[in-house]
Structure formats: structure tokens, C-alpha cells
Amino acid sequence: MSTPDMNEILKQAQRVQERMAELQQDLVRRRYEASSGGGMATAVVSGQLRVLELRIEPSLVADGDLPMIQDLAAAAVNAALEKAQAGVQEELQQLQGSIMTPGPESRG
């Protein structure tokens, strides 16, 4: 078993840093959507876990049931955030897997 080459380790660290930067930029553009109440409330969040949109069915507002609106909105936001977190976790696992696998230039 040979000793790792310091230059190769530094190159790999730089590749990881570049991939992380790309992933962060990608997550800004990703959108995750979820609804509650059969579509009465819909939330859209980014991969950075920021709420981008919250849509409430007009008929729900016309009924004036504020507690129902609040419950459905919270449920939709929480569901969208869960989707986003799962998506981010999956991306990070893929990145970790690619880090653990040596690149073609280091295979013998």
C-alpha cells in the first residue's frame, strides 16, 4: 500500500470544494412544493429551506375560517420543507459518495 501523494490530496480537496460550491448554487434554484387540505394550501420552498410561495385557495379565505387557513398553511410549509431537506440530504450523500470514490486519474 503506497502513501497518499500530498498533491493528489490537495487536488481532491479542491474538487470537493468546487462540487460543494456548485451544489450550493444549484440548491438556490431548486424548488420543492407540497400541498395540504387537498390542495387548499400550497407551499413552495427552495433548497436553501426558504419559503418562496404560499398559495391559499380563495374559497378557503372566503369562508373566513382563520384557524383552518393557519393549520393548512403550516402543514403545507412543513411538508415542503421536509421534501427540501430530503432532497438536500440526497444530494449531500451523492457528493459524499463521489468523494469516497477515487477519480479516474488516481486509479491504477
N, C-alpha and C positions, 0 to 999 in steps of 0.2 A: 504494500500500500504506500503510495507516494504522499509527500507532504503537499498540502494545497499551495498553489502559487499565489503570493500576495497580490500580484497584478490582476490575476483572474478573480480573486475575491473582491477586489475593488471594482472591477468591471461589472461583476454580478450585482454588487450593492447599487451601482449607478443604474443598472437596468431595472432593478426593483423600484428605485426611487422614481424613475421615469414612468413605469407602469402605474404606480400609485397616483402620480400627478394626472395621468390620463384617466384613471378611474374616477378621481375626484371631479374632473371636468365632465365626464360622462354622467355622473350622478346628478349634477346640476340640471341636466337636460331631461333626465328620466322622470316620467310621471306615473304615479300609481293611483288608481281610482277604486273606490268602494262605495256601496250604497247601503242604506238601511230602510226599513219600512217599505219594502217592495219598490224601492226607487224614489221614495218620497223625499229622501235627503241623500245627497251625493257629495263626497269629499274627494278632492284631488290633491295629492301631496307630491313633493319632489323626492329624489333620492337623498337629499340632504335633510329630510324629515321636516320640511317646511310646508305649511298649508298653502296651496296655490289657489284653490277654488272651494267654495261651499255653495251648493245649489239646493234650494228648498222648493219643493213643488208648491206652486201658487195656491192650489186648493187647500193645502195644509195651513197656509198663512191666513186664508180667507176664513177658515174655521175658527181661528183665534185661539187654538189650544197651545198656549205657550209651553207648558211642561212637555207636551208631546214633541214639539219642534225641538226643544233643547235636548231631549233624550235621543231623538233620531239623529240630530246633528252630531252629538257626541259619539254615538255609535258609528256613524259613517266615518268620522275623522279617525277614531281609534282603529277601525278596520283598515282604512287606507294606510295609516302609519304602520300597522302590522305587516301589510303587504310590502311596504317600502323597506322595512327592517329586514324582512326575509330576503328580499332582492339584493340588498346591500351585503348581507351575510353570505349569500351565494357567490356574489362577485369576489368578495374577500377570500373565500375558500378556494375559488378557482385561481386567484392570484397566488395564494399560498402554495397551491399545488404546482403552479408553474415555476415558483421559486425553488421548490424542492427537487424539481427535475432539471438536471444539467442541460444546458443549451447544446446545440449540435457541435459548436466549436470546442466543447470540453469533453466530448465523448471520444473514446479511442477506438 
